Amino acid sequence: MRAIPSLCAAALLALLLPGCTGPTVVNTEEPVSSAPAPTAAPAPSTRPSNAHLANAFGYAAPIDGATGYAFTTPSGRWQCVIVPRTRAACGKAGGSGAALGITGAPEEVPGPDGDTSAPTAILVDRSGDPQFAASPVPSLTDPPVLPFNRILAVAGFRCNVQEATGISCLSELTGKGFTFSADGYTTAYTDVPADAP
């Protein structure tokens, strides 16, 4: 009589096994939709070079009742001012408010009084886009010359002068900036090459 319980267990097991197996897999040879390809990682932003920093202390100057930083280009034609954590702006030396005379620059921009006039400065604010403005760069008496291939980095901005490209300034917060000379301009910062003399 011992065989009956074993026989019953085997029959029960045979009934349960088909219920435990999964459904039959049918392969129709159709391609399976692939997962979306991963998007390419954003290109790493290039950090501006610190290889040719000027001593900012030598460029400190009183600007509108506070300490700012200013320089004149080696040619003596342009003057730039960094108002700490506010803006970097460049215009004709002497703060005369004269039109910039940059090839390709707009002929008129909105002035501080709402009327349009010729641009007298190119600037980049701490968090804004580079732009031409009809407000003169603060006039300073004989700011020091920033030599070619030296970078004045201070108070959230950096500027440099290069013989081949002109004057360039950058907001370190946004990475936006400008490069200009009398021959033209671009709304991008041009860094001093690390191997520059």
Backbone torsions as a table, in degrees:
resi	resn	phi	psi	omega
1	MET	NA	-7.4	179.2
2	ARG	-70.2	-25.1	-177.2
3	ALA	-69.6	-26.9	-177.3
4	ILE	-65.6	-48.5	178.6
5	PRO	-61.3	-37.0	179.0
6	SER	-67.2	-38.3	178.7
7	LEU	-65.7	-41.4	178.7
8	CYS	-65.1	-39.5	-179.8
9	ALA	-66.4	-40.8	179.3
10	ALA	-65.8	-39.7	179.1
11	ALA	-66.2	-41.7	179.4
12	LEU	-63.8	-41.7	178.9
13	LEU	-64.0	-39.5	178.5
14	ALA	-64.6	-33.6	178.1
15	LEU	-73.8	-35.1	-176.9
16	LEU	-79.1	-31.8	-175.7
17	LEU	-59.2	-44.6	179.1
18	PRO	-61.7	-30.1	179.4
19	GLY	-73.0	-22.0	-177.6
20	CYS	-87.2	-18.6	-179.8
21	THR	-82.8	153.3	-179.1
22	GLY	-80.1	177.1	179.1
23	PRO	-67.2	158.6	179.6
24	THR	-72.4	134.8	179.5
25	VAL	-89.7	128.0	177.8
26	VAL	-112.5	124.8	178.7
27	ASN	-104.7	114.7	-179.2
28	THR	-95.3	8.4	179.7
29	GLU	64.7	15.0	175.9
30	GLU	-84.0	142.7	-179.4
31	PRO	-66.0	140.9	177.4
32	VAL	-83.8	137.4	179.7
33	SER	-62.4	129.4	-177.7
34	SER	-85.2	156.5	177.1
35	ALA	-65.3	150.9	179.6
36	PRO	-59.7	142.1	179.5
37	ALA	-65.6	140.8	179.1
38	PRO	-65.1	143.3	178.7
39	THR	-74.7	148.3	-179.5
40	ALA	-66.1	141.7	177.7
41	ALA	-65.5	143.6	178.8
42	PRO	-61.3	145.4	179.2
43	ALA	-62.1	135.4	-179.6
44	PRO	-64.4	138.0	179.4
45	SER	-74.8	141.7	-179.9
46	THR	-83.4	124.4	178.9
47	ARG	-76.7	139.9	177.4
48	PRO	-60.3	148.9	-178.1
49	SER	-74.0	144.6	172.7
50	ASN	-113.9	17.6	-175.0
51	ALA	-70.1	-24.7	-173.1
52	HIS	-128.7	43.9	-177.5
53	LEU	-70.8	139.1	173.1
54	ALA	-90.3	157.9	176.0
55	ASN	-76.4	108.2	-175.2
56	ALA	-60.6	-27.8	-178.9
57	PHE	-55.2	-37.8	-178.1
58	GLY	-71.1	-9.0	-177.8
59	TYR	-111.4	3.6	179.6
60	ALA	-67.6	139.6	-178.7
61	ALA	-154.2	149.6	176.1
62	PRO	-72.2	123.7	179.3
63	ILE	-131.2	116.5	179.1
64	ASP	50.4	45.0	175.6
65	GLY	79.3	6.7	178.7
66	ALA	-135.1	170.4	177.7
67	THR	-83.5	125.3	175.1
68	GLY	-126.0	-168.0	-178.4
69	TYR	-138.1	136.2	-175.8
70	ALA	-143.8	153.8	175.0
71	PHE	-151.7	160.6	172.9
72	THR	-113.2	147.8	178.0
73	THR	-75.0	159.1	179.5
74	PRO	-56.0	-29.6	178.9
75	SER	-74.4	-18.4	-176.8
76	GLY	80.7	0.9	-176.3
77	ARG	-81.4	-34.1	-173.4
78	TRP	-118.8	150.6	175.4
79	GLN	-131.7	137.2	178.9
80	CYS	-125.5	148.7	-178.6
81	VAL	-132.6	135.8	171.7
82	ILE	-110.0	116.4	173.8
83	VAL	-94.0	113.6	-171.8
84	PRO	-47.7	129.7	177.2
85	ARG	54.5	19.7	179.7
86	THR	-123.4	-59.3	-177.6
87	ARG	-166.2	161.9	168.0
88	ALA	-120.5	129.4	-176.3
89	ALA	-138.1	146.2	178.3
90	CYS	-131.5	145.8	176.7
91	GLY	-154.4	-173.9	178.1
92	LYS	-66.2	143.9	-179.0
93	ALA	-60.5	147.4	179.3
94	GLY	93.2	-6.0	176.9
95	GLY	59.9	29.7	-174.5
96	SER	-69.1	-14.6	-176.7
97	GLY	75.5	14.4	179.6
98	ALA	-73.3	153.5	177.0
99	ALA	-56.9	145.0	-174.9
100	LEU	-64.9	-42.1	-177.6
101	GLY	72.3	38.6	177.3
102	ILE	-97.7	125.4	179.2
103	THR	-58.2	129.3	178.5
104	GLY	89.8	-9.9	178.8
105	ALA	-70.7	153.2	177.7
106	PRO	-62.2	149.8	179.3
107	GLU	-76.6	-29.6	-179.9
108	GLU	-140.7	146.7	174.5
109	VAL	-138.2	159.9	176.7
110	PRO	-62.5	133.4	178.3
111	GLY	-90.7	173.3	-178.9
112	PRO	-64.0	-24.1	-179.7
113	ASP	-94.0	3.1	178.7
114	GLY	98.0	-21.4	176.2
115	ASP	-79.0	157.6	177.0
116	THR	-90.0	148.2	176.7
117	SER	-156.4	173.2	-179.3
118	ALA	-67.2	142.9	178.5
119	PRO	-67.9	139.9	178.6
120	THR	-116.2	-3.7	-179.5
121	ALA	-151.4	154.2	167.6
122	ILE	-118.8	134.9	-173.4
123	LEU	-148.9	164.0	171.5
124	VAL	-135.7	125.7	176.2
125	ASP	-80.7	168.7	-178.9
126	ARG	-54.9	-42.5	-176.3
127	SER	-124.7	10.8	-178.2
128	GLY	-106.5	-178.3	177.4
129	ASP	-84.9	154.3	173.8
130	PRO	-63.4	146.9	-176.8
131	GLN	-158.7	162.0	171.5
132	PHE	-92.4	145.2	-178.6
133	ALA	-137.6	157.2	178.4
134	ALA	-105.0	45.0	175.3
135	SER	-129.5	131.2	-174.7
136	PRO	-67.9	149.5	172.2
137	VAL	-69.6	137.4	-179.6
138	PRO	-50.5	133.7	-177.4
139	SER	-80.5	126.5	177.8
140	LEU	-125.7	147.2	179.5
141	THR	-86.3	117.0	174.8
142	ASP	48.3	60.0	173.4
143	PRO	-66.2	151.7	-177.7
144	PRO	-64.3	157.2	177.8
145	VAL	-80.3	133.3	170.7
146	LEU	-91.8	113.9	-176.9
147	PRO	-64.3	159.6	175.2
148	PHE	-55.6	142.5	175.2
149	ASN	64.4	23.7	173.1
150	ARG	-113.2	145.7	-176.0
151	ILE	-114.1	124.7	173.0
152	LEU	-96.7	105.7	-178.9
153	ALA	-115.3	115.6	-176.1
154	VAL	-160.8	143.2	169.7
155	ALA	53.1	39.1	175.4
156	GLY	89.5	4.9	179.3
157	PHE	-134.6	162.2	171.5
158	ARG	-145.1	141.8	177.8
159	CYS	-135.9	153.5	175.2
160	ASN	-149.4	166.1	176.4
161	VAL	-128.3	126.6	177.4
162	GLN	-125.7	140.2	-177.2
163	GLU	-61.8	-37.0	-175.7
164	ALA	-82.0	-32.2	-173.4
165	THR	-112.7	-21.5	-179.9
166	GLY	105.4	-146.7	-176.5
167	ILE	-99.5	138.8	-179.3
168	SER	-138.8	136.1	177.8
169	CYS	-134.1	152.8	-173.1
170	LEU	-142.7	138.8	166.9
171	SER	-86.0	118.6	-179.1
172	GLU	-70.0	-20.6	178.8
173	LEU	-68.9	-46.2	-174.5
174	THR	-104.0	-19.2	-174.9
175	GLY	79.5	6.9	179.0
176	LYS	-91.8	148.6	-179.0
177	GLY	-168.5	-165.8	-179.2
178	PHE	-146.6	160.1	171.9
179	THR	-138.3	134.3	-179.3
180	PHE	-151.1	160.2	168.4
181	SER	-150.7	-179.1	178.5
182	ALA	-62.7	-23.0	-176.0
183	ASP	-85.2	-8.1	179.9
184	GLY	157.9	-175.7	-178.5
185	TYR	-152.7	164.2	172.4
186	THR	-143.8	153.3	179.5
187	THR	-95.3	56.0	176.5
188	ALA	-149.1	146.1	177.3
189	TYR	-78.1	139.3	176.0
190	THR	-113.6	110.8	-177.1
191	ASP	-77.4	156.3	174.7
192	VAL	-76.8	126.8	178.8
193	PRO	-58.5	141.8	-178.0
194	ALA	-59.7	-28.5	-178.7
195	ASP	-94.9	12.9	179.1
196	ALA	-66.1	149.1	180.0
197	PRO	-70.8	NA	NA
